[in-house]
Amino acid sequence: MARQTSLTYRMLKGLGFHYSEEEYGQVSLWQVIRQVFRNIWIKQLEKMMDWAILEPLLPRKLRPCLLRMMGCHVGKNVFVGDYVRMDASHCDLITIDDYAHVTSGCRLLCHQRDLRGYRVGDNAADLGYREGHIHIGKACMIGMETMIMPGVTIGEGTIVGARSLVTKDIPPYCIAVGNPARVVKHIAGRDEVHEPFDV
């Protein structure tokens, strides 16, 4: 088996794919072929998410259904805006709870290079990847063109401002904005007095 995986890795390198041996040295050629066809299928579903002719049905009906077909865990009455992109190879790591809004242009990324062992003189392209689940809580509102990084949980009822970069967990019922996103306001309870806040 070690010889076969080494052969697969050499073949990928020969075809011009510059993957780390740590990660891709452990896969079989069949796994690579299967993933290629799965990615083609997911890309077709992504294109369907942006069909203009179906726009009245897309945000609350078709897009959540397509995300489920890709492997995401999507609750009921979820709103998904146009040009939202999921991590094609790791859709199963994404959970979007009931009534959440993921607005236009957002990107949910479930894997990234693992920089923990990176040192001077190393080649970043040789580093392996780390994966992490993304969990968008019930009734959250994710602002346009926000990027959510691996391993992030966004608590119930939270609002994330447009163009934010979410790198860490955000607690429930707050407003977070920025790059990286940080909490700027906690939402008051029903009986509490609170000041208006403009994102």
Secondary structure, DSSP 8 states (H G I E B T S, - for coil): -HHHHHHHHHHHHHTT----HHHHTT--HHHHHHHHHHHHHHHHHHHHTT-GGGTTTIIIIIHHHHHHHHT-EE-TT-EE-TT-EE-GGGGGGEEE-TT-EE-TT-EE--EEE--TT--TT--GGG--EEE--EEE-TT-EE-TT-EE-TT-EE-TT-EE-TT-EE-S-B-SSEEEEETTEEEEEE---TTS-------
